Amino acid sequence: MERVTVRVPATSANLAAGFDTLGCALTLYNTLSFSPAEKLSFSGCDEAYRNADNLAYQAFDCVYRHIGQKTPAVHIEISSQIPVSRGLGSSAALLAAGAAAANRMSGAGLDPDTLLLLTTRIEGHPDNLAPAFFGGLTASMLEGERIYTMHYAPHPDLRFIVLSPDFPLSTHAARAVLPATVPHADAVYNGSHLAVLLRALELGDMDAISAALRDKLHQPYRTSLIDEYADIQGIAAENGCHALCISGAGPTLLCLSMDKTLADRMRRDCQGLRHRWDVRDLQVDKAGAHITVE
């Protein structure tokens, strides 16, 4: 059995109006290597995650069980750039890597849509997983036992300025603040904004993007969980950027802009805040999960 290495991009889900629907792969990566071993073992991650509950192994094992083969013992080496519990798809990256590695090492030859479905059963929804597997900007929906994924091409000059703070926010906590039901008008509001947002991202229409990034399903409830959200919003506006949204469940925030100097100015202006905000100027990853074999 060969050593398989999988590089998976970070993903920013929701993009405001695309709650649990949209996801975009970004040029920040986790790289996981899977090697034959005498027993399950790990390196490169905290001790608490060096067991069968590790999401990379969960997906690895899921593929083998799906094809009816015994799951082999492996050593999983993890090299992470994607911060954990920050709203950049760290869980999806682990799941995609584990599933892709098992598919290659087992010789199963499962198509990406099947791997997406298997891992969605673990994750719960495909918004981060679809771009992790396929790259680019995707919209996904789960209908019965099938996931439908559509692919979009954001304007090539569009910049994704990612601002990640020095504190985490669990997805569970971020979901706990959401209401069980929403008014019909709020659902219509989000539907219209999502429809406009997708085309605006392709055109690079910043005025339309800024307007379409407003939503009423999750961001109004989650901003209170993100310390200094208002400060970041104000700094972005002062620098001419009104296209700001929460990345995933947060606390990472995302600025969309055509301005090549925005990241440097945001980085400078965030230095006076209480928390440390890592500012990254990222592009869209178009490849998704990439496998190499040794």
C-alpha positions as CSV (number, residue, x, y, z in Angstrom):
1,M,0.0,0.0,0.0
2,E,1.4,3.4,-1.0
3,R,1.8,6.7,0.9
4,V,-0.8,9.1,-0.2
5,T,-0.7,12.9,0.4
6,V,-3.8,15.1,0.0
7,R,-3.7,18.9,0.0
8,V,-7.1,20.4,0.7
9,P,-8.0,24.2,0.6
10,A,-9.6,26.2,3.3
11,T,-13.2,27.1,2.5
12,S,-15.4,30.1,3.4
13,A,-19.0,29.1,3.6
14,N,-22.3,31.0,3.6
15,L,-21.1,34.2,2.1
16,A,-23.9,35.9,4.0
17,A,-27.1,35.2,2.0
18,G,-25.9,31.7,1.0
19,F,-26.4,30.3,4.4
20,D,-25.6,26.5,4.4
21,T,-25.5,26.7,0.6
22,L,-22.5,28.6,-0.7
23,G,-18.8,27.8,-0.2
24,C,-15.6,29.1,-1.8
25,A,-12.2,27.4,-1.8
26,L,-9.3,29.7,-0.8
27,T,-5.6,29.5,-1.2
28,L,-4.8,28.3,2.4
29,Y,-4.2,24.6,2.9
30,N,-4.1,21.6,5.1
31,T,-1.8,18.8,3.9
32,L,-2.3,15.3,5.2
33,S,-0.2,12.2,4.4
34,F,-1.5,8.7,4.9
35,S,1.1,5.9,5.2
36,P,0.7,2.1,6.0
37,A,1.3,1.4,9.6
38,E,1.0,-1.4,12.2
39,K,-1.6,0.6,14.2
40,L,-3.5,3.8,13.9
41,S,-1.2,6.7,14.7
42,F,-0.9,10.5,14.1
43,S,1.6,13.3,14.0
44,G,1.2,17.0,13.6
45,C,-1.9,17.4,15.7
46,D,-2.8,17.8,19.4
47,E,-2.8,14.7,21.6
48,A,-6.6,15.0,22.0
49,Y,-7.1,14.4,18.3
50,R,-4.8,11.4,18.0
51,N,-7.5,8.7,18.0
52,A,-10.2,7.2,15.9
53,D,-12.5,10.2,16.5
54,N,-10.2,12.3,14.3
55,L,-12.3,13.5,11.4
56,A,-9.6,12.6,8.8
57,Y,-9.7,9.0,10.1
58,Q,-13.5,9.1,10.4
59,A,-13.8,9.8,6.6
60,F,-11.0,7.3,5.8
61,D,-12.8,4.6,7.7
62,C,-16.2,5.6,6.2
63,V,-15.0,5.0,2.6
64,Y,-13.6,1.5,3.5
65,R,-16.9,0.6,5.2
66,H,-18.8,1.9,2.2
67,I,-16.9,-0.4,-0.2
68,G,-17.0,-3.4,2.2
69,Q,-13.3,-3.6,2.9
70,K,-11.5,-3.8,6.3
71,T,-10.0,-0.4,7.2
72,P,-6.2,-0.7,7.3
73,A,-4.0,0.7,10.0
74,V,-2.4,4.0,8.9
75,H,-0.2,6.7,10.2
76,I,-1.7,10.2,9.4
77,E,0.6,13.1,9.3
78,I,-1.1,16.5,9.5
79,S,0.4,19.8,8.4
80,S,-2.2,22.6,9.0
81,Q,-2.4,26.1,7.8
82,I,-6.1,26.4,8.3
83,P,-6.9,27.6,11.9
84,V,-9.3,25.4,13.9
85,S,-12.8,26.7,14.9
86,R,-12.4,29.9,13.0
87,G,-15.0,29.5,10.2
88,L,-12.6,28.4,7.4
89,G,-13.6,24.8,6.9
90,S,-10.9,23.1,9.0
91,S,-13.3,20.1,9.6
92,A,-14.2,19.8,6.0
93,A,-10.5,19.8,5.0
94,L,-9.9,16.8,7.3
95,L,-12.9,15.0,6.0
96,A,-12.1,15.6,2.3
97,A,-8.5,14.5,2.9
98,G,-9.5,11.3,4.6
99,A,-12.0,10.3,2.0
100,A,-9.8,11.1,-0.9
101,A,-6.9,9.1,0.6
102,A,-9.0,6.1,1.3
103,N,-10.4,6.2,-2.2
104,R,-6.9,6.1,-3.6
105,M,-5.4,3.6,-1.3
106,S,-8.3,1.2,-1.5
107,G,-8.5,1.4,-5.3
108,A,-12.2,1.9,-5.0
109,G,-12.4,4.5,-7.7
110,L,-15.4,6.3,-6.2
111,D,-16.4,9.4,-8.0
112,P,-16.1,12.8,-6.2
113,D,-19.9,13.1,-5.9
114,T,-20.0,9.9,-3.9
115,L,-17.1,11.0,-1.7
116,L,-19.0,14.3,-1.1
117,L,-22.2,12.4,-0.1
118,L,-20.3,10.1,2.3
119,T,-18.5,13.0,4.1
120,T,-21.7,15.1,4.2
121,R,-23.3,12.3,6.3
122,I,-20.5,13.0,8.8
123,E,-20.4,16.8,8.5
124,G,-24.2,17.4,8.2
125,H,-24.2,19.8,5.2
126,P,-22.1,20.1,2.0
127,D,-21.4,23.9,1.9
128,N,-17.8,23.6,3.0
129,L,-17.2,20.1,1.6
130,A,-18.1,20.8,-2.0
131,P,-15.5,23.5,-2.6
132,A,-13.0,21.5,-0.5
133,F,-13.3,18.6,-3.0
134,F,-13.9,20.6,-6.2
135,G,-12.4,24.0,-5.6
136,G,-13.9,27.3,-6.7
137,L,-17.2,28.8,-5.7
138,T,-20.0,26.2,-5.3
139,A,-23.7,26.2,-4.4
140,S,-24.9,22.9,-3.1
141,M,-28.2,21.4,-2.0
142,L,-29.1,18.0,-0.4
143,E,-32.2,16.5,-1.9
144,G,-33.0,13.0,-0.5
145,E,-29.8,11.0,-0.9
146,R,-28.3,13.1,-3.6
147,I,-26.3,16.3,-3.5
148,Y,-26.6,18.8,-6.4
149,T,-23.6,21.1,-6.8
150,M,-23.3,24.0,-9.2
151,H,-20.1,25.8,-10.0
152,Y,-19.5,29.5,-10.4
153,A,-16.5,31.6,-11.4
154,P,-15.9,34.7,-9.3
155,H,-14.3,37.6,-11.1
156,P,-10.5,37.0,-11.4
157,D,-9.7,40.3,-9.9
158,L,-11.8,39.8,-6.8
159,R,-9.8,39.6,-3.6
160,F,-10.8,37.6,-0.5
161,I,-9.4,39.4,2.5
162,V,-9.6,37.0,5.5
163,L,-9.4,38.4,9.0
164,S,-9.1,35.7,11.7
165,P,-8.9,36.6,15.4
166,D,-7.0,35.0,18.2
167,F,-10.1,33.4,19.7
168,P,-12.2,30.5,18.4
169,L,-16.0,30.1,18.0
170,S,-17.5,26.7,17.9
171,T,-20.0,25.9,15.2
172,H,-22.3,24.5,17.9
173,A,-22.3,27.8,19.8
174,A,-22.9,29.7,16.5
175,R,-25.9,27.5,15.6
176,A,-27.3,27.7,19.1
177,V,-28.1,31.4,18.7
178,L,-30.1,30.9,15.5
179,P,-33.9,31.0,15.8
180,A,-35.9,27.8,15.0
181,T,-38.1,29.7,12.6
182,V,-37.9,32.9,10.6
183,P,-40.5,35.2,9.1
184,H,-41.5,34.5,5.5
185,A,-40.3,38.0,4.5
186,D,-36.8,37.2,5.8
187,A,-36.6,34.0,3.8
188,V,-37.7,35.9,0.6
189,Y,-35.1,38.6,1.4
190,N,-32.3,36.0,1.6
191,G,-33.5,34.2,-1.6
192,S,-33.4,37.4,-3.6
193,H,-30.0,38.4,-2.2
194,L,-28.5,35.0,-2.9
195,A,-29.7,35.1,-6.6
196,V,-28.1,38.5,-7.1
197,L,-24.9,37.7,-5.2
198,L,-24.0,34.8,-7.4
199,R,-24.0,36.8,-10.6
200,A,-22.5,39.8,-9.0
201,L,-19.5,37.7,-7.9
202,E,-19.0,36.6,-11.4
203,L,-19.2,40.1,-12.8
204,G,-17.1,41.7,-10.0
205,D,-19.9,44.2,-9.4
206,M,-18.8,45.6,-6.0
207,D,-21.9,47.7,-5.5
208,A,-24.2,44.7,-6.0
209,I,-21.9,42.4,-4.0
210,S,-21.9,44.8,-1.0
211,A,-25.7,45.0,-1.1
212,A,-26.2,41.2,-1.7
213,L,-23.9,40.3,1.3
214,R,-26.6,41.4,3.7
215,D,-28.8,38.7,5.1
216,K,-31.4,38.0,7.8
217,L,-30.9,34.3,8.5
218,H,-27.7,34.1,10.5
219,Q,-25.4,37.1,10.6
220,P,-27.7,39.3,12.7
221,Y,-27.7,36.6,15.4
222,R,-24.0,35.8,15.3
223,T,-22.3,39.2,15.3
224,S,-22.7,39.5,19.0
225,L,-20.6,36.3,19.4
226,I,-17.6,38.0,17.6
227,D,-15.8,40.4,19.8
228,E,-14.7,43.6,17.9
229,Y,-17.0,42.8,15.0
230,A,-18.2,46.4,14.9
231,D,-14.6,47.6,15.0
232,I,-13.6,45.5,12.0
233,Q,-16.7,46.6,10.2
234,G,-15.8,50.3,10.9
235,I,-12.2,49.8,9.8
236,A,-13.3,48.1,6.5
237,A,-15.7,51.0,5.8
238,E,-13.1,53.6,6.5
239,N,-10.9,51.8,3.9
240,G,-13.7,51.9,1.4
241,C,-14.9,48.3,1.7
242,H,-18.6,47.7,2.5
243,A,-18.6,44.1,1.3
244,L,-18.0,42.4,4.6
245,C,-19.5,39.1,5.9
246,I,-18.9,36.4,8.5
247,S,-16.8,33.5,7.1
248,G,-18.7,30.3,7.9
249,A,-19.9,30.3,11.4
250,G,-17.2,32.8,12.4
251,P,-15.3,34.3,14.1
252,T,-13.3,34.9,10.9
253,L,-14.6,37.9,8.9
254,L,-14.3,38.2,5.1
255,C,-13.8,41.4,3.0
256,L,-14.4,41.2,-0.7
257,S,-12.6,43.8,-2.8
258,M,-10.9,44.7,-6.0
259,D,-8.4,46.8,-4.1
260,K,-4.9,45.3,-4.1
261,T,-3.8,47.5,-1.2
262,L,-6.8,46.8,1.1
263,A,-5.2,43.9,3.0
264,D,-2.1,46.0,3.9
265,R,-4.3,48.8,5.1
266,M,-6.6,46.5,7.1
267,R,-3.6,44.8,8.7
268,R,-2.2,48.2,9.7
269,D,-5.5,49.5,11.1
270,C,-6.3,46.4,13.1
271,Q,-3.1,46.6,15.1
272,G,-4.7,48.9,17.6
273,L,-7.5,46.4,18.5
274,R,-7.5,44.3,21.7
275,H,-7.4,41.0,19.8
276,R,-4.8,40.0,17.3
277,W,-6.4,39.7,13.9
278,D,-4.4,37.8,11.2
279,V,-5.1,39.4,7.9
280,R,-4.6,37.3,4.7
281,D,-5.1,38.3,1.1
282,L,-6.3,35.1,-0.5
283,Q,-7.4,34.1,-3.9
284,V,-9.9,31.5,-5.1
285,D,-8.4,28.0,-5.2
286,K,-9.7,26.4,-8.4
287,A,-8.3,22.8,-7.9
288,G,-9.8,21.6,-4.7
289,A,-8.4,18.4,-3.1
290,H,-5.2,17.4,-4.8
291,I,-3.6,13.9,-4.4
292,T,0.0,12.9,-4.8
293,V,1.3,9.4,-4.4
294,E,4.8,8.2,-3.3
